[in-house]
Amino acid sequence: MENSSLVSINALTKDEIVSLLEDAKYFEEHPNHRFLAGKVVATLFFEPSTRTRLSFETAVNRLGGRVIGFSDASTTSSSKGESLKDTIKMVSNYVDLIIMRHHLEGAACYAAEVSPVPIINAGDGANQHPSQTLLDLYSIYKTQGRLNNLNITLVGDLKYGRTVHSLIMAMWHFNPTFNFVASEELKMPNEYKEFCEEHGIKYNEVTDFSEDVINNTDIIYMTRVQRERFTDLMEYERVKNLYTLHNAMLENSRENLRILHPLPRVNEISYDVDENPKAYYFNQAKNGLFARQAIICKVLGIKINKEAK
C-alpha cells in the first residue's frame, strides 16, 4: 500500500490493518508532528460531510501539512459540466494527496486510475468508506481489547450503508459473527452475504431488533436511514423510523457492549442513550482523527519512528 491510493478496505491485508491500528494508537498518544511539512492535501467533497471532512483536515493540520479543497461542489467547475477526470487531473497539479468523497459508486476507483497522486476514498455512494472502517476497527479494539471472535449487530440501513459494507469486508480477518437487522427494503445486499459465505463469516438475518439479539452482542452498530439514497420518498417515509435504540433496551445487555454509529444520527438512537456508559459513538468520531492520521502517512509512504518520540 506504500505510496498508493486507499480506495477499498479489501485492498488491505490483515497485517496492514493491524499496523494502521497500531499507528492510530501512536497518534492518539502523540497527535502533533511535522510529517507533512511542505506538503499540500486537497479535500474534494462532492457530497456533504462534517466528521469525515473535518477530521481529515484536522489530521493534515496536526501532521504539519496544508489543506485546499471544497465542501460544496456547486461552487466548483463541476457545476459547469467539468468531468471528474478533468477535476482530478487539474487538482493533482497542486497537491501531494487527494481525499475525495463522491456520490457515485466507483468514483474513487476511477479517480485513482487517472490521478498521478494518491487518492483516499472518503466515501463513494453506497459502496465503501475505508477510513470510517479503520476508525471503527480502532474503536472496537479499544473497547473490547480484541478484534477476534466478536458478535456484531448491524442495524438499520444495510442496503445503502457503505460503512457496514466496508466493516464486513475488514472483519473477515477476525472471525466475527454478524446479526443483520433490517427491513426487507433495506436488508443487506446479496453480494455482502455471499462475501460472508465465501469467507466463512457467520451471520444471522432478522427483521426484529429483539432483546435476545441485543443481549447476545458485543457491538451494536446503528445506522441512519439515508434519505439522500432514496429515489422514492414514500419508501423513505415508510422505513425511516423502524429501528430506534432506547436506553431501556440495554438493561440486560452485556457489560462489554458498546454502541457505535458513524453519525449523523436522526431518530435511530434516542437521546436517553447518550449518558449510558455503553454509548461510544462520540468517542468513535474522535478516534477518526487518529485513524486518518495513520492512513495519510501510510498512503504517502511516511515511516513513523515511534522510538524517537
Backbone torsions as a table, in degrees:
resi	resn	phi	psi	omega
1	MET	NA	-8.3	-177.3
2	GLU	-59.5	138.2	177.9
3	ASN	53.6	33.0	-179.0
4	SER	-136.1	167.5	-177.8
5	SER	-73.7	157.4	169.6
6	LEU	-117.6	100.1	-176.5
7	VAL	-106.2	-37.6	-175.2
8	SER	-134.2	142.2	-179.9
9	ILE	-66.2	-29.5	-178.0
10	ASN	-77.2	2.6	171.2
11	ALA	-80.4	-12.2	-177.8
12	LEU	-95.3	137.9	172.9
13	THR	-79.8	167.5	176.2
14	LYS	-58.8	-42.7	180.0
15	ASP	-63.5	-38.5	178.4
16	GLU	-66.6	-39.5	177.3
17	ILE	-61.9	-48.3	-179.5
18	VAL	-61.1	-41.7	178.7
19	SER	-61.9	-42.0	178.3
20	LEU	-64.5	-37.0	178.2
21	LEU	-68.3	-36.2	175.3
22	GLU	-64.9	-39.7	177.1
23	ASP	-66.3	-39.1	177.6
24	ALA	-60.5	-42.1	177.1
25	LYS	-60.1	-42.2	177.8
26	TYR	-60.8	-45.0	-178.2
27	PHE	-69.6	-29.1	174.3
28	GLU	-63.7	-37.7	-180.0
29	GLU	-80.8	-28.6	-176.8
30	HIS	-137.6	79.1	-169.9
31	PRO	-76.9	-22.3	-170.6
32	ASN	-105.1	125.5	-178.2
33	HIS	-147.5	176.9	175.8
34	ARG	-119.9	28.1	-177.0
35	PHE	-60.7	-28.5	-177.6
36	LEU	-105.4	18.3	179.0
37	ALA	-56.5	127.8	-179.3
38	GLY	84.2	-1.0	-179.7
39	LYS	-104.6	149.6	178.9
40	VAL	-121.5	134.7	-178.4
41	VAL	-120.7	134.6	176.9
42	ALA	-100.1	132.2	171.7
43	THR	-110.5	109.3	-176.8
44	LEU	-108.3	102.3	-176.3
45	PHE	-111.7	95.5	177.5
46	PHE	-76.8	-7.0	-179.1
47	GLU	-134.0	145.7	-175.3
48	PRO	-60.0	148.3	178.4
49	SER	-160.4	146.0	171.1
50	THR	-114.9	-67.3	-174.3
51	ARG	-63.6	-47.3	-175.3
52	THR	-64.2	-48.6	-178.3
53	ARG	-64.6	-48.5	-175.9
54	LEU	-67.3	-37.1	179.5
55	SER	-70.7	-37.0	175.2
56	PHE	-64.1	-44.0	-179.3
57	GLU	-66.8	-38.0	175.6
58	THR	-64.9	-40.1	178.1
59	ALA	-59.0	-44.5	178.3
60	VAL	-61.6	-45.5	-179.7
61	ASN	-64.0	-42.1	178.5
62	ARG	-63.7	-26.6	179.6
63	LEU	-91.8	3.4	174.3
64	GLY	87.8	11.2	178.5
65	GLY	-96.3	-176.6	177.6
66	ARG	-124.2	153.7	-172.4
67	VAL	-121.3	135.7	165.1
68	ILE	-126.3	168.8	175.8
69	GLY	144.5	-161.9	-178.7
70	PHE	-148.5	154.4	176.5
71	SER	-117.0	4.4	-179.2
72	ASP	-143.7	104.7	-175.6
73	ALA	-63.8	-19.3	-179.4
74	SER	-67.9	-15.5	179.1
75	THR	-93.8	5.1	-176.6
76	THR	-112.4	176.6	-179.5
77	SER	-70.7	-11.6	175.1
78	SER	-63.6	-27.5	177.5
79	SER	-71.2	-14.3	176.7
80	LYS	-95.2	-0.8	179.1
81	GLY	106.2	5.3	178.2
82	GLU	-63.0	136.2	-178.9
83	SER	-73.7	159.4	176.6
84	LEU	-61.3	-39.7	178.8
85	LYS	-57.7	-47.3	-178.1
86	ASP	-66.5	-37.8	178.0
87	THR	-62.2	-47.3	-179.2
88	ILE	-64.1	-45.3	179.1
89	LYS	-59.2	-42.0	-178.4
90	MET	-67.1	-50.6	-176.5
91	VAL	-65.1	-34.6	-178.5
92	SER	-63.8	-17.5	174.9
93	ASN	-65.9	-22.2	-169.8
94	TYR	-107.2	-13.4	-165.9
95	VAL	-133.6	169.1	177.7
96	ASP	-99.3	-15.6	-175.3
97	LEU	-158.3	141.0	175.3
98	ILE	-118.1	127.3	173.4
99	ILE	-108.8	122.5	-168.2
100	MET	-133.7	134.6	167.6
101	ARG	-116.8	137.2	-177.5
102	HIS	-146.1	150.3	-177.3
103	HIS	-78.8	-14.2	-177.0
104	LEU	-95.0	130.8	174.4
105	GLU	-63.0	134.4	179.7
106	GLY	88.9	-5.0	-177.9
107	ALA	-63.1	-39.3	-178.7
108	ALA	-66.9	-40.0	177.8
109	CYS	-61.9	-44.1	178.2
110	TYR	-63.2	-44.0	179.6
111	ALA	-59.5	-40.5	-179.9
112	ALA	-64.5	-31.2	179.9
113	GLU	-71.4	-31.7	-175.2
114	VAL	-101.7	-9.2	-174.9
115	SER	-92.8	136.0	174.2
116	PRO	-81.2	-9.1	176.6
117	VAL	-115.2	158.3	-177.1
118	PRO	-62.1	149.8	175.9
119	ILE	-116.0	135.1	168.3
120	ILE	-110.5	124.7	179.7
121	ASN	-78.3	114.2	177.6
122	ALA	-99.7	22.8	178.8
123	GLY	119.5	122.1	177.2
124	ASP	-128.2	99.3	179.3
125	GLY	57.0	-135.3	178.5
126	ALA	-93.6	15.9	-172.2
127	ASN	-85.1	-83.6	-173.7
128	GLN	-138.2	161.5	179.3
129	HIS	-150.0	71.3	-169.5
130	PRO	-62.7	-34.4	-180.0
131	SER	-69.7	-34.6	174.6
132	GLN	-63.3	-39.4	-179.5
133	THR	-63.8	-40.8	-179.9
134	LEU	-67.3	-37.0	176.2
135	LEU	-71.8	-31.1	174.4
136	ASP	-64.3	-45.4	178.7
137	LEU	-62.0	-41.6	178.2
138	TYR	-63.4	-40.0	178.0
139	SER	-65.2	-42.2	178.4
140	ILE	-63.5	-45.2	-179.5
141	TYR	-63.0	-42.7	-179.7
142	LYS	-63.3	-38.2	-174.7
143	THR	-87.4	-25.2	-176.5
144	GLN	-106.8	-17.4	-177.2
145	GLY	77.7	3.2	179.9
146	ARG	-164.0	167.0	172.0
147	LEU	-113.4	-18.7	-174.8
148	ASN	-77.9	144.5	166.6
149	ASN	58.9	44.2	179.6
150	LEU	-104.1	150.0	171.3
151	ASN	-95.9	119.4	-174.2
152	ILE	-123.0	125.4	-179.1
153	THR	-108.1	120.2	179.8
154	LEU	-103.7	126.4	-169.8
155	VAL	-128.2	133.8	168.6
156	GLY	111.8	-116.3	-175.6
157	ASP	-90.2	87.0	-179.4
158	LEU	-92.3	-10.1	178.4
159	LYS	-78.5	-50.6	-176.2
160	TYR	-101.1	-5.0	-172.4
161	GLY	-76.2	96.5	-177.8
162	ARG	-64.3	-26.2	-179.8
163	THR	-67.5	-40.1	179.6
164	VAL	-73.6	-32.6	176.8
165	HIS	-61.8	-46.5	-179.8
166	SER	-67.5	-37.0	-178.8
167	LEU	-63.6	-41.5	177.3
168	ILE	-58.2	-45.5	-175.2
169	MET	-68.7	-29.6	178.5
170	ALA	-80.2	-36.1	-172.7
171	MET	-76.5	-11.0	-176.5
172	TRP	-61.8	-22.0	177.4
173	HIS	-68.4	-15.9	-165.4
174	PHE	-121.9	20.0	173.3
175	ASN	53.0	57.3	178.5
176	PRO	-83.7	166.6	163.5
177	THR	-120.0	125.6	-177.1
178	PHE	-106.3	143.4	163.1
179	ASN	-109.8	123.0	176.1
180	PHE	-100.5	109.6	-178.0
181	VAL	-111.2	110.1	-177.4
182	ALA	-161.9	159.5	173.1
183	SER	-73.3	166.9	178.9
184	GLU	-57.4	-37.4	-176.9
185	GLU	-68.6	-26.0	-172.1
186	LEU	-122.4	23.3	-176.6
187	LYS	-70.9	162.8	-178.3
188	MET	-58.4	129.9	178.6
189	PRO	-60.2	150.4	-176.8
190	ASN	-58.1	-33.9	-176.0
191	GLU	-62.4	-31.2	-179.8
192	TYR	-83.1	-29.9	172.4
193	LYS	-68.8	-38.8	176.4
194	GLU	-64.8	-36.7	176.1
195	PHE	-60.1	-44.6	178.0
196	CYS	-59.7	-45.1	-178.0
197	GLU	-65.5	-40.8	-179.9
198	GLU	-66.9	-29.4	-175.7
199	HIS	-106.4	12.7	175.7
200	GLY	68.7	27.9	178.5
201	ILE	-89.0	126.1	178.9
202	LYS	-78.5	137.4	176.0
203	TYR	-150.1	152.7	173.2
204	ASN	-123.2	140.4	-179.1
205	GLU	-118.8	118.7	-177.4
206	VAL	-137.5	162.6	174.4
207	THR	-104.9	-11.8	-175.2
208	ASP	-101.8	117.2	176.4
209	PHE	-82.1	77.1	-166.2
210	SER	-91.5	166.5	176.5
211	GLU	-61.0	-38.1	-179.6
212	ASP	-63.3	-42.0	177.7
213	VAL	-63.9	-48.1	-177.9
214	ILE	-61.2	-42.9	-172.8
215	ASN	-77.5	-6.6	-179.7
216	ASN	-120.4	33.2	-179.9
217	THR	-130.4	153.9	178.5
218	ASP	-97.6	-34.5	-179.5
219	ILE	-131.9	124.8	167.7
220	ILE	-101.7	121.9	-179.4
221	TYR	-112.6	99.2	179.8
222	MET	-82.8	148.4	176.3
223	THR	-133.4	153.2	177.3
224	ARG	-83.4	138.4	169.5
225	VAL	-74.4	117.1	-166.8
226	GLN	-90.2	102.3	-177.9
227	ARG	-56.3	-35.7	-175.6
228	GLU	-67.6	-13.2	179.3
229	ARG	-89.9	-9.7	-174.0
230	PHE	-94.7	134.8	170.8
231	THR	-91.9	-21.5	179.3
232	ASP	-108.7	104.0	-176.8
233	LEU	-68.2	-26.2	176.5
234	MET	-66.1	-37.2	176.4
235	GLU	-65.4	-41.9	177.4
236	TYR	-59.0	-47.2	-179.4
237	GLU	-61.5	-32.2	-177.7
238	ARG	-71.7	-30.8	-172.2
239	VAL	-111.7	-8.3	-168.1
240	LYS	-64.0	-27.9	-175.6
241	ASN	-117.2	26.1	-176.3
242	LEU	-71.4	-30.3	-175.9
243	TYR	-128.4	114.6	175.6
244	THR	-130.7	128.4	178.4
245	LEU	-90.2	121.4	176.6
246	HIS	-109.5	154.9	-177.0
247	ASN	-58.3	-38.9	-178.1
248	ALA	-61.4	-25.4	-179.5
249	MET	-71.2	-12.1	-176.2
250	LEU	-98.5	2.8	-170.2
251	GLU	-56.0	-40.7	-176.4
252	ASN	-109.3	20.8	-178.3
253	SER	-79.1	165.1	-179.2
254	ARG	-62.7	148.6	179.5
255	GLU	-62.8	-34.4	-177.6
256	ASN	-83.3	-4.2	-178.9
257	LEU	-57.0	135.9	171.7
258	ARG	-131.7	144.6	-177.0
259	ILE	-105.0	122.5	178.3
260	LEU	-112.8	156.6	176.8
261	HIS	-161.0	130.9	-179.7
262	PRO	-70.2	-15.2	179.1
263	LEU	62.0	152.9	4.0
264	PRO	-76.5	153.9	174.4
265	ARG	-97.1	158.0	173.8
266	VAL	-119.7	-82.8	179.8
267	ASN	-119.2	2.2	-168.2
268	GLU	-81.1	-15.7	171.4
269	ILE	-127.7	119.1	178.5
270	SER	-66.3	148.5	-179.6
271	TYR	-65.5	-18.2	178.6
272	ASP	-73.3	-8.9	175.8
273	VAL	-81.2	-22.6	-170.7
274	ASP	-57.4	-35.4	-177.1
275	GLU	-86.8	-4.1	177.4
276	ASN	-73.4	132.0	-179.7
277	PRO	-61.8	-12.8	177.8
278	LYS	-83.3	-10.5	176.4
279	ALA	-76.6	123.5	-174.3
280	TYR	-127.4	5.3	-168.6
281	TYR	-67.8	-31.1	177.5
282	PHE	-75.3	-37.3	172.9
283	ASN	-63.5	-38.7	177.2
284	GLN	-56.9	-45.0	178.8
285	ALA	-62.8	-39.1	177.7
286	LYS	-62.1	-38.7	179.3
287	ASN	-62.0	-20.4	178.5
288	GLY	-59.9	-33.7	178.8
289	LEU	-60.7	-48.5	-174.9
290	PHE	-70.1	-40.9	178.3
291	ALA	-63.6	-38.5	-177.2
292	ARG	-76.0	-29.6	170.8
293	GLN	-60.8	-44.1	179.8
294	ALA	-62.8	-43.0	-179.2
295	ILE	-63.1	-46.2	-178.8
296	ILE	-58.2	-46.4	180.0
297	CYS	-64.0	-41.2	-179.3
298	LYS	-64.0	-46.3	-178.5
299	VAL	-62.8	-35.8	-179.2
300	LEU	-86.7	0.5	177.7
301	GLY	72.0	26.1	-179.4
302	ILE	-86.4	121.0	179.3
303	LYS	-81.2	132.1	-179.3
304	ILE	-100.1	114.3	177.9
305	ASN	-89.3	91.1	-175.7
306	LYS	-68.6	-24.4	-178.5
307	GLU	-72.5	-24.1	-174.8
308	ALA	-76.6	-18.6	-174.4
309	LYS	-80.9	NA	NA
